[in-house]
Amino acid sequence: MEGSKYLFLVIAAVLGFIIAFLLGYVIIPWLHKLKFGQTILDIGPSWHKKKQGTPTMGGILFIIGVIFSLAVVIGTNLILKRNIVADGHMADADNVKVKFYAGILMSLGFAAIGFADDYIKVAKKRNLGLTIVQKSIMQIVVMVAYLIALFLSKSTYMFIPFVGNIDIGLWFIPIGLVAMYCTVNAVNFTDGVDGLCASVTATFAVAGIVIAIIRNYFGVSILCASLLGSLAGYLIWNWNPAKVMMGDTGSMFLGGLVVAVAYCVDAPWLILLCGIVYVCEFLSDVIQISYFKITHGKRIFKMAPIHHHFEKCGWGEKKIVYVFSLVNIIGSVIGILLTYFGRPV
């Protein structure tokens, strides 16, 4: 098993890539036929108007890619009587499985919320789908269900570099709600430039593969490999100029998976480093809105979230994707180093 299991990383990534890429030939024309096109806000950059009508809900490509590749790899291992999901933690196999499968279900729950939001937008031909209150309530329901599942499985501890696992008890739920809500919506904010959210999340997936192996959660590395391959297949269609957009269906699924991966390796703090671009996107929006209200109309950024600020400064979309991805790689390297050198001896 030890020598051959790494082959499954490659299989998961390749399968995810093939499925997501090939689905583009089927789903994108289908979305065109249904006239599921993106509506662009008037308050956004004027040059984004040319994207009006570009098919949305393209996140379906990588969602199916991830689920299909995972099903094949995990199913194959079950046939071979191998428990690849809990590999490395067989003594705690039940808890590992709860974190793994509950994380996937949570991500699909967020995707369902995103789908409802996208459907309302395209059906009513407007940029506003679900209201903030409606979306938040639905998100909280999904988050509470996930956190309760982890709480009942006694997975209320967190790995702290150079310290070890710290059980935070009942604080696990309120802290988790804040972290998850911010993360899911931060990933959603990042989806504003062709290829940006998918590229940044791909760098997170690479970091997830490495960190999961360091933390001895091989099943999580399989999940990250599936995500990486599926995003690569999707990016062929989403690269500027995009032929399809992921929509909230895709971005909220990705937000859920980012959370799931971090919690599966017992280190939600990794989101601050391996998802540093998400953090910057979220904070730039919060800072902009807060400063605008406090000063009665003044702004710090030319536009928020921050990728729009750089667009207003004259950066092209591809440059933003390259630079933001590089920043996220740097944050991911720091996260990997902290995990490696801070692990128990």
N, C-alpha and C positions, 0 to 999 in steps of 0.2 A: 504493500500500500504506500509506504513512505516514498519509494522511488518513482511510482507511477502516478501518484495523486496530482503532481504538478502539471501533468498532461491535461488534466481536467480544467485547469485554469485557461489553457490555450483553447480547448474545445468550447468552453463557455463563452469566451470572447469572440471566437470565430463564428459560432452559431448566432450569437446576438447580432453581430455585424451583418451576416448574410440575411437574416430574417428582417431586420430593420430596413436594410437597403432595398431588398426585393419588394417589401410591402409598399415602398414608395411608388412603385409602378401601378399598384392596385388602388391604394387608399387616396393618393393625391388626385387622380382623375375622378374618383368617387366623390371626394369633397368638393371638387369643381362642379360636378354634376348637381350636387345638392345645394350649390351656391353658399357653402359654409365659408364665406370670406371674412377676413379681418376688417373691422371698422377702426379707423384711425381718429384719435381725438384731435380736435382743432387746436388744443393748447399744446400739443406736442410739436416737435421740430417740423417745419413746413415740408422739408424734403421727404418725410416719412409718408406723406400723402400718396406717393407713387406706390406704396405697399397696399393701398386700399384694395380689398378684394382678394388678396393672397390667402389661400386656404389656411384655416386654423385647425386646431385639434390634431395637429401632426404628431403630438406626443404619443398618440396611439402606436406609432411605428416602434418607438423604443420601449414602450410599455409591453407590447406583445413580444418584442425581441428579448427583453429581460425574463419575462415569465416563461417563455418557450424554452430558452436555453437553460434556465434553472431546472425546469421540469425534466428535460432530457438528461442533464448531468446527474441530478439527484436520483431520478428514476433508474438510470443505469447503475448507479452505485447501490441502490436498494436491491436490484436484481442480483448484483454481485455480492449481496449481503454485507455491504459496507455502509457505515453511518458517517458519511462525509460531512454532514451538517455539524455534528458534535465532535468531529475528529480533533483530538488534542485535549478534549475535556470530557472524555467518556464517563468519568466518575460523576460529572454534573450534567449529563446528557439532556435530562428533561428540561432543566432551566435554560440551557443553550438553545434547545429547540423552541421553547416558548419565545425567547427574545428574537430568534430568527424568523419564525413564521408569523408572529404577532407584528413584527416590523414590516413584513411584506403586506400583510392585510391592512395595516395602518396606511401604508403608501397607496394602496388601491382605494382605500376609503377617501383619502385626500384627492386622488385622481377622479373619483366619482363626483366630489364637490366641484372640482375644476370643470368637469364635463358639464355639470348643470349650469355653471356660470357661463361657459362658452356657448352652450346651446341657447340660452336666453339671449345672449348677445347676437348670435347669427339669426335667430328666429325673429327677433324684434329689430334687427339692423341698427343696433346701437352699441356703444362701447361699454355701457354699464350693464352688467348681468345681475348677479345677486348683489344685494346691498351689503355694506360692510358688516352690519349687525347679523344678517342672515348667514353670511359666510363664516363669521367668527363663531357663531353658535354651533354651526355644523362642525367646524374645525375642533372646537373644544370637546364636543361629544366624542369625536374620533380619538383625540389625544387622551381624554380621561379613560376611555376603554383600554387603550394601549398601556397607559401607566398603571392601571389597576391590574392588568394581566401580569406586568412585571413585578408589581408589589406582591401579588399573591404567590408568585414563584420565588419570592424572597430575593429578587435581584435588585435590591435597593442600595447597592454599594457602587462606589465610583473609584476608578483607578487614578491615583495622583502620582505623578513622576517623583521618584526618590523617596516616596512615603509608602506607597502600596495601596491596597483596597481599603477604602473608608466607607463604612455603612452610615448613610445619612438618614435612615429611618423614615419617619413620616414626612420629613422635608423633601423627600424624593418626589412627591407628587406636585407640590406648588412650584418647586424649582424647575421640574420637568415641564410643567405647563408653560411657564414663561419662556424657557429655552426653545421648546418646540414651536410655540406660536411665532416667536421672532424668526426662527430659522425657516419655517415653511414659507412665511410671507417674504422673507429676505430673498429666498431663491426665486420667488415669483417676481419680485422687483427687478431681479437681474435679467429677466427675459424681456429686453427692450431693444436689442440690437441683433441683427442676423448673426447666428452662430455663437453669441456670447454665453448664454446660460449653459448650452450643451458643452461648449469648450471648457468652461470653468469647472463644470461638474465632472467632465472627463478627467481633469487633473486631480480632482477630489477622489475619483474612483481609483486612480493609480496609487495615490497615497493610501487609500483604504486597503488595497491589496497587500501592500508592504506592511502596514500597521497590523492588519489582521494576522499575518504570518508571524510577526514579532510577538503578538499577544497570544499566539497559538489558537486562533479561531479560524481554522481553515475554511469552514463553511462560509464565513463572511467574505473571505477572499474570493471565493467562487461567485458570490453575489456581486462583488465589485467588478470582477472580470466580465460578468454578463452585462453589467451596466456600461462598462467601458466600451465593449464591442458594439452594443446596441446604439450608444451615442455616436460612435464613429460612423455607423451605417446611416444614422439619421442626419448627421452633419453634411453628408454628400448632398442632401436635399435642402438643408437649412443654411448652407454657406452663402454668404452674400454674392449675388442677389438671391435671397431665399425663394424657393419654390413652394415652401410650406412653413408655417409657424407652429410651434408646439402648443400654444394656447395655455390656459390655466390647467387644462387636462394634463398636459405634460409637466409644466413647471411645479405644480403642486405634488405630483407623483415624485418628482425629483427631490423636492423638499422633504417629503416623507422618507425617501430612501436615505438621504443625507443624515437625517435624525436616526433612522434605524441602524445604519452602519455604526454611527458614533456610540449608540447605546449598546449595540451588540458586542463591541469591544470594551465596554464599561468605561468609556471616556468621552462623554458629551462635550467636555471642554475642547476637544480636538476641532470642533466646528469653528472655534475662534481663530484657529491657525490654518487648518486645511480648507476652511471655507472663508478665508479672510475677505475675499471679494464680496461675499454675501453680506458680511458684517459691515463693510464700507458702504454698500448699496443701501442697506437698511438704515444705518446711522445718518447717512447723508439726507435721506428723506425725513427722518425724525428731526434732525437739526434744522433743515430748511423750513419745515412747517412750524416748529417751535419759534424760531427766530422771526419768521414772517408775522406770527401772531403777537409776539412780544413787542416788536418794533412797528407794528401796524403797517406792514406792507413792504419792508425791506427784505432783501434776500442775500444769503451768503454765496450760494451757487447760482450760476446762470440758469440752471434748471436741475431738478432732482427727479429720480435718483442720479447718482454721480456720473453714470455713463452718458447721460444726456448733457451734463455740464461740459464734458470733453467734446461732445459733438458740437455744442455751441462754440467751443474754442477752436473749431476747425479740424478736429481729428476725424478721419474716415472710420467707418464701421470696422473694417478689417484691422486697422491699427489698434482700435479699442480692444478688440478680441485678443490680439497678440499680447498687448501690454497687460491687460487684466489677467490673462491666463498665466503670464510670467509671474505676476505678483502672487497669484494663488499657488504657483509651483514653489516659490520661495517660502510662503507660509507653510506649505505642506512638508517641505524639507525640514523646517524647524520642528513641526509636529512629529515627524518620523524620528528625528534625532532625540527629542525629549522622551518619546516612547521607548526607544531602544536603550538609551543610557540611563533612563529613570526606572527601568524594569527591575523587579526584585532579583537579587543575585542568587 
